[in-house]
Amino acid sequence: MKKSLVTGAAGFIGSHIVDKLIELGHEVVAIDNESANNDFFYWNPKAKNYKLDICNLQETQHLYEGVDYVFHLAAESRIQPAIENPINAVFLNCVGTTTVLQCSRMANVKKVIYSSTSSGYGMNPAPNVETQPDECLNPYSVSKIAGEKLCKMYTDLFQLNTVIFRYFNVYGDRSPTNGQYAPVIGIFQRQRANKEPLTVVGTGQKLRDFVHVSDIVDANITVALSEVNAMHYGQVYNVGSGENITILEIAKRISDNYIFIPPRIGEVETTLANIEKIKKVFGWSPKISINKIQL
Ligand SMILES: NC(=O)c1ccc[n+]([C@@H]2O[C@H](COP(=O)([O-])OP(=O)(O)OC[C@H]3O[C@@H](n4cnc5c(N)ncnc54)[C@H](O)[C@@H]3O)[C@@H](O)[C@H]2O)c1
């Protein structure tokens, strides 16, 4: 039986990965400290669940024993809270990631998949391709991209097999809807449910590549279970849909009751993933298009 460990396991994306691993018959160790400002946490009762801080080496190290695959998602996962509290974001995303990598290394884990972000592309022109230089516009981006460098360093220096995923905008079931900084589709759905006007930031013309959470899960599982040449580890792979849509268009599809609110600092105009690399190396491609799904 394969054994997997998921950090951020009770969060939006992590909880879906846990469910899929359980379905596939893996023994699953799930770690989450419930620190996110999410409306709910999703613990799968069939996993071994630990409410712990990933930064705490003493308390978590033994959980990595015998683990084949580590899926590392625990993070300060939102841009605006990281702008408000950069020290927390940098501590969690850098020290937390180093602790996960060190525990994985000590336990001889076969593969670590690190959930990073397209925000590392900053103002690079779309479509974003992995060869573009990093451009970090906020503490979230800096701290997550530092996590990527730590993964690469653990591969180069310690031969730990790491794979770095840059997710674009993830949406789907369990997306947090709490507060003003939740992912935009979740906020719009909450506002519709409450019969409030949808709040479109700026002019709503920002373009986003939305990728469905089931495609994210599929990318994680596909890559974990693939055998590839060592040269493909320590590298960045875009995980997006390869198509984009304006925020205003999304709002209109959810409700015709919407208003505009002031723009925010530190957020880019356009995201669009070039997904040729992950297609070529791991044979993954997305199955769900936002244009064909009920929101
Ligand atoms: N959702 C997106 O659109 C998106 C886009 C790009 C990248 N990502 C990345 O994917 C990952 C998961 O994102 P998500 O949307 O599921 O976020 P999320 O906030 O729902 O999940 C993260 C989970 O990590 C937990 N956590 C935070 N600090 C922890 C700590 N110190 N110890 C243990 N657990 C801790 C939180 O309680 C939360 O449940 C994050 O690393 C994020 O940066 C997400």
PDBQT file of the ligand as one rigid body, heavy atoms in Angstrom, charges set to zero:
ROOT
HETATM    1  N1  LIG A 301      -6.500  28.379  -4.604  1.00  0.00    +0.000 N 
HETATM    2  C1  LIG A 301      -5.758  28.893  -5.584  1.00  0.00    +0.000 C 
HETATM    3  O1  LIG A 301      -6.293  29.471  -6.542  1.00  0.00    +0.000 OA
HETATM    4  C2  LIG A 301      -4.263  28.743  -5.567  1.00  0.00    +0.000 A 
HETATM    5  C3  LIG A 301      -3.531  29.307  -6.629  1.00  0.00    +0.000 A 
HETATM    6  C4  LIG A 301      -2.139  29.195  -6.631  1.00  0.00    +0.000 A 
HETATM    7  C5  LIG A 301      -1.515  28.491  -5.612  1.00  0.00    +0.000 A 
HETATM    8  N2  LIG A 301      -2.228  27.969  -4.583  1.00  0.00    +0.000 N 
HETATM    9  C6  LIG A 301      -1.513  27.272  -3.519  1.00  0.00    +0.000 C 
HETATM   10  O2  LIG A 301      -2.147  26.034  -3.257  1.00  0.00    +0.000 OA
HETATM   11  C7  LIG A 301      -2.060  25.725  -1.868  1.00  0.00    +0.000 C 
HETATM   12  C8  LIG A 301      -3.429  25.412  -1.300  1.00  0.00    +0.000 C 
HETATM   13  O3  LIG A 301      -4.282  26.530  -1.510  1.00  0.00    +0.000 OA
HETATM   14  P1  LIG A 301      -5.813  26.524  -1.054  1.00  0.00    +0.000 P 
HETATM   15  O4  LIG A 301      -6.529  27.414  -1.987  1.00  0.00    +0.000 OA
HETATM   16  O5  LIG A 301      -6.274  25.130  -0.862  1.00  0.00    +0.000 OA
HETATM   17  O6  LIG A 301      -5.674  27.297   0.341  1.00  0.00    +0.000 OA
HETATM   18  P2  LIG A 301      -6.330  27.006   1.754  1.00  0.00    +0.000 P 
HETATM   19  O7  LIG A 301      -5.993  28.189   2.590  1.00  0.00    +0.000 OA
HETATM   20  O8  LIG A 301      -7.748  26.585   1.627  1.00  0.00    +0.000 OA
HETATM   21  O9  LIG A 301      -5.504  25.754   2.277  1.00  0.00    +0.000 OA
HETATM   22  C9  LIG A 301      -4.281  25.863   2.947  1.00  0.00    +0.000 C 
HETATM   23  C10 LIG A 301      -4.411  25.084   4.254  1.00  0.00    +0.000 C 
HETATM   24  O10 LIG A 301      -3.156  25.138   4.927  1.00  0.00    +0.000 OA
HETATM   25  C11 LIG A 301      -3.423  25.235   6.305  1.00  0.00    +0.000 C 
HETATM   26  N3  LIG A 301      -2.257  25.803   6.976  1.00  0.00    +0.000 N 
HETATM   27  C12 LIG A 301      -1.818  27.077   6.905  1.00  0.00    +0.000 A 
HETATM   28  N4  LIG A 301      -0.728  27.217   7.690  1.00  0.00    +0.000 NA
HETATM   29  C13 LIG A 301      -0.463  26.007   8.228  1.00  0.00    +0.000 A 
HETATM   30  C14 LIG A 301       0.539  25.525   9.112  1.00  0.00    +0.000 A 
HETATM   31  N5  LIG A 301       1.501  26.325   9.594  1.00  0.00    +0.000 N 
HETATM   32  N6  LIG A 301       0.515  24.224   9.449  1.00  0.00    +0.000 NA
HETATM   33  C15 LIG A 301      -0.454  23.403   8.993  1.00  0.00    +0.000 A 
HETATM   34  N7  LIG A 301      -1.430  23.807   8.141  1.00  0.00    +0.000 NA
HETATM   35  C16 LIG A 301      -1.438  25.095   7.781  1.00  0.00    +0.000 A 
HETATM   36  C17 LIG A 301      -4.649  26.125   6.401  1.00  0.00    +0.000 C 
HETATM   37  O11 LIG A 301      -5.334  25.962   7.641  1.00  0.00    +0.000 OA
HETATM   38  C18 LIG A 301      -5.458  25.669   5.208  1.00  0.00    +0.000 C 
HETATM   39  O12 LIG A 301      -6.414  24.677   5.569  1.00  0.00    +0.000 OA
HETATM   40  C19 LIG A 301      -1.375  26.914  -1.200  1.00  0.00    +0.000 C 
HETATM   41  O13 LIG A 301      -0.017  26.582  -1.003  1.00  0.00    +0.000 OA
HETATM   42  C20 LIG A 301      -1.519  28.030  -2.203  1.00  0.00    +0.000 C 
HETATM   43  O14 LIG A 301      -0.451  28.953  -2.128  1.00  0.00    +0.000 OA
HETATM   44  C21 LIG A 301      -3.595  28.072  -4.539  1.00  0.00    +0.000 A 
ENDROOT
TORSDOF 0
